[in-house]
Amino acid sequence: MEYFDLSPYDYLGFPLPMRAVGWLGRRYGVQGAGGAPMTGAELERLRAASRRLGSVTLGWHDCDFCGASEGNGEYRYYLPGGEIYAAPMMILHYVEEHGYRPPVELRDGLRAAGQPRWDWRAERLCAVLLDQSEDPDFRCQAAVDLANWNDPRALDALRRAAHDEDLVDVAGDEIGRSLAAFVDRGLARDLLAEDLHVMVRYGIDDASSRWRPRASHLAADRLRSV
Ligand SMILES: [Zn+2]
């Protein structure tokens, strides 16, 4: 799948409007490669924002320029101004190996990003997550993306979703990964004692095991600074 940067994203259905970035291919080549390369700080911000993949059912995506093959899924960037950008997992490969330069809207947007404030996007994701008549895949993506908001309303919706028997069968692991983000932020420590579906528990454990090295690294830094 190839998109001209910033065109409306319509690859997979999604409950919110998004714009495409980094969906490179032979037709448009490496977009943005003519300008100055990304700065180190811009690349770091992009890396930091590219942690959690959604829609991992997208399938494998091969690089049209060198044939490299890399995981699947997409990153979604929720910017403070209300825009959402969707990029393939390959975006970092394009930047690092082929001189791809994402559009200034994303580069500048990530500079201003932080925890997004509660807004219509979060409201919509909560509504989708808790609506049993919604498309199960939409509900799963809502579970993934609600972790972007460090807000008790997102936590409450995810906790309710964790007890929705039909939903946990298809999205329990993603609900668990999102809940783990709140445990990590200290907002949901009591959650670990709750009776949770095995898939939710798996997601929590999976996310926590990825964080542990980072946490011990931070602890070591603290010790060194004493
Ligand atoms: Zn490549």
Boltz pocket constraint, residues with backbone or C-beta under 6 A from the ligand:
constraints:
  - pocket:
      binder: B
      contacts: [[A, 63], [A, 64], [A, 65], [A, 66], [A, 67], [A, 68], [A, 93], [A, 97], [A, 98]]
      max_distance: 6.0
